[in-house]
Amino acid sequence: MAKQERAIRTRQAIVEAAGEVFDEHGYTSTTIAMVLERSAVTKGALYFHFPSKEALAQAVLGEQVPFGSVPPQACKLQEIVDMTFVVGQRLLTSSLLRGSIRLAVDQEAPARIDHGGPFRQWSERLEELLEQARERGELLPTVQPRQTVELLVGCFSGIQLMSRALTGRADLGERLSVLWTHILPSIAVPGLLPALDTKADRGVRVLEAPERVAS
């Protein structure tokens, strides 16, 4: 058991280090040597878990969606809103998440890497929540969940890239608030709109007080 736990910790240390380096340098300029130096593990340990730079990149990409974990909400639209704000907030502090998102849009990474994985995973998770929102009477009858979540995922991707370029993502919360101000009236029943919290600091509040927010 101790050996297994040590292997898990070693793998996570490698993935964290790879996320940092991919975030800083992009796929093409990142080398295994950089990841080894950052992770402080042996070459044998790294290659035991990841036989190539491509495998490392795929592992970093696979870490993205769990960063959207939020406390369940009775209102599923609020839960979806919360996920976007929490990811936006965690982008400020997690180099692994930043590395994963950079890889997802890195045009220089080889085609053998599945760039679309995180986009599909986000869409599947959000579509599941949007279907639950429909069952609870939160959506307008014209809403098509698959189309809506693909629009949302695409908008978030573009907005965070623009925020990164202009302010180092310092204004991402404000930009997400504007996004939801435009999107929600087109998908939510009118009576629900006043109760939905889309203020720019929503992500901070969800992360600081999950028990209170989920109640």
C-alpha positions in Angstrom: 0.0 0.0 0.0 2.8 2.4 0.9 4.5 1.7 -2.4 1.3 2.3 -4.3 0.7 5.6 -2.5 4.3 6.7 -3.2 3.7 5.9 -6.9 0.5 8.0 -7.0 2.3 10.9 -5.3 5.2 10.6 -7.8 2.9 10.6 -10.8 1.0 13.7 -9.5 4.3 15.5 -8.9 5.3 14.8 -12.5 1.9 15.9 -13.9 2.0 19.1 -11.8 5.5 19.9 -13.0 4.6 19.2 -16.6 1.5 21.5 -16.3 3.8 24.3 -15.1 6.3 23.9 -17.9 3.7 23.5 -20.6 2.0 26.6 -19.3 5.2 28.6 -19.4 6.7 27.3 -22.6 4.0 25.6 -24.7 4.3 22.1 -26.2 7.0 22.6 -28.7 9.5 24.3 -26.4 8.9 22.0 -23.4 11.4 19.2 -22.9 11.5 16.2 -20.7 14.6 17.6 -19.1 12.6 20.7 -18.0 9.9 18.5 -16.4 12.5 16.4 -14.7 14.2 19.4 -13.2 10.8 20.9 -12.1 9.5 17.7 -10.6 12.7 16.6 -8.9 12.1 12.9 -9.7 14.4 10.5 -11.5 14.3 9.9 -15.2 13.4 6.3 -14.5 10.4 7.3 -12.4 9.2 9.7 -15.1 9.5 7.2 -17.9 7.8 4.6 -15.7 4.6 6.7 -15.7 5.0 8.6 -19.0 6.9 7.1 -21.9 7.0 10.3 -24.0 6.3 14.0 -24.0 3.0 13.2 -25.8 1.9 11.0 -22.9 2.8 13.8 -20.5 0.7 16.3 -22.5 -2.2 13.9 -22.6 -2.1 13.4 -18.9 -2.1 17.1 -18.3 -5.1 17.5 -20.6 -6.9 14.9 -18.7 -6.6 16.9 -15.5 -8.7 19.8 -16.7 -12.4 18.9 -16.0 -12.0 18.1 -12.3 -11.0 21.7 -11.7 -14.7 22.6 -12.3 -15.9 20.6 -9.3 -18.4 22.7 -7.3 -20.9 22.0 -4.5 -24.2 20.6 -5.9 -27.0 23.2 -6.2 -30.8 22.8 -6.1 -30.8 25.1 -9.2 -28.7 23.3 -11.8 -28.3 26.5 -13.9 -26.6 28.0 -10.9 -24.4 25.0 -10.6 -23.3 25.4 -14.3 -22.6 29.1 -13.6 -20.6 28.2 -10.6 -18.4 25.8 -12.5 -17.4 28.5 -15.0 -16.5 31.0 -12.2 -14.6 28.4 -10.2 -12.5 27.4 -13.2 -11.9 31.0 -13.9 -10.8 31.6 -10.3 -8.6 28.4 -10.2 -6.9 29.5 -13.4 -5.3 32.3 -11.3 -3.7 29.9 -8.9 -3.2 26.5 -10.7 -0.4 26.1 -13.2 -1.6 22.6 -13.9 -5.0 23.9 -15.0 -3.3 26.7 -17.0 -1.0 24.2 -18.7 -4.0 21.9 -19.6 -5.9 24.8 -21.1 -2.9 26.0 -23.0 -2.3 22.6 -24.5 -6.0 22.3 -25.5 -5.6 25.3 -27.8 -1.9 24.8 -28.7 -1.8 24.5 -32.5 1.8 23.3 -32.5 1.1 20.2 -30.5 1.1 17.1 -32.7 -2.2 15.8 -34.0 -1.7 12.5 -32.1 -2.5 14.4 -28.9 -6.3 14.5 -28.3 -6.9 18.2 -28.0 -10.6 17.7 -28.2 -10.8 15.5 -25.1 -11.4 18.3 -22.6 -13.9 20.0 -24.8 -15.9 16.8 -25.2 -15.7 16.1 -21.4 -16.8 19.6 -20.5 -19.7 19.4 -23.0 -20.8 16.0 -21.7 -20.7 17.2 -18.0 -22.5 20.5 -18.8 -25.1 18.8 -21.0 -25.9 16.4 -18.1 -26.5 19.3 -15.8 -28.5 21.2 -18.4 -30.8 18.1 -18.9 -31.3 18.1 -15.1 -32.2 21.8 -15.3 -34.7 21.0 -18.0 -36.3 18.4 -15.8 -36.6 21.0 -13.0 -38.3 23.5 -15.2 -35.4 25.9 -15.3 -35.1 26.2 -19.1 -37.1 27.8 -21.8 -38.7 25.2 -24.1 -36.7 26.2 -27.1 -33.3 25.3 -25.5 -31.3 22.6 -27.1 -28.8 21.4 -24.4 -26.1 20.1 -26.7 -26.0 23.3 -28.8 -26.1 25.4 -25.7 -23.2 23.7 -23.9 -21.1 23.7 -27.0 -21.7 27.5 -27.4 -20.8 28.0 -23.7 -17.6 25.9 -23.8 -16.5 27.8 -27.0 -17.3 31.2 -25.4 -15.5 30.3 -22.2 -12.4 29.2 -24.2 -12.3 32.4 -26.2 -13.0 34.7 -23.3 -10.3 33.2 -21.1 -7.8 33.5 -23.9 -8.7 37.1 -24.4 -8.5 37.8 -20.7 -5.1 36.1 -20.5 -3.7 38.2 -23.4 -5.0 41.5 -22.0 -4.8 41.3 -18.3 -3.2 37.9 -17.3 -6.8 36.8 -16.6 -7.2 39.4 -13.8 -10.5 40.5 -15.3 -11.8 37.0 -16.1 -14.5 37.1 -13.4 -15.9 40.4 -14.9 -15.9 38.9 -18.4 -17.7 35.8 -17.3 -20.3 37.9 -15.5 -20.9 39.7 -18.8 -21.1 36.4 -20.7 -23.8 35.1 -18.4 -25.7 38.4 -18.5 -26.1 37.8 -22.2 -26.6 34.0 -22.2 -29.0 33.4 -19.3 -32.0 35.4 -20.6 -31.9 33.2 -23.8 -32.0 29.9 -21.9 -33.5 30.4 -18.4 -37.2 30.9 -17.6 -37.7 34.6 -16.7 -38.8 33.9 -13.1 -35.5 32.3 -12.4 -33.2 35.1 -13.6 -33.3 37.3 -10.5 -32.2 34.4 -8.3 -29.1 33.5 -10.3 -25.8 34.8 -8.9 -23.5 35.9 -11.8 -21.5 38.5 -9.9 -17.8 38.7 -10.9 -16.6 37.4 -7.5 -18.9 34.3 -7.6 -15.9 31.9 -8.0 -14.1 33.4 -4.9 -17.2 33.0 -2.8 -17.9 29.4 -3.9 -14.4 28.4 -3.1 -14.2 30.1 0.2 -17.6 28.9 1.6 -18.7 25.8 -0.3 -21.0 24.5 2.5 -22.8 27.8 2.8 -23.1 28.2 -1.0 -24.4 24.7 -1.5 -27.2 25.0 1.1 
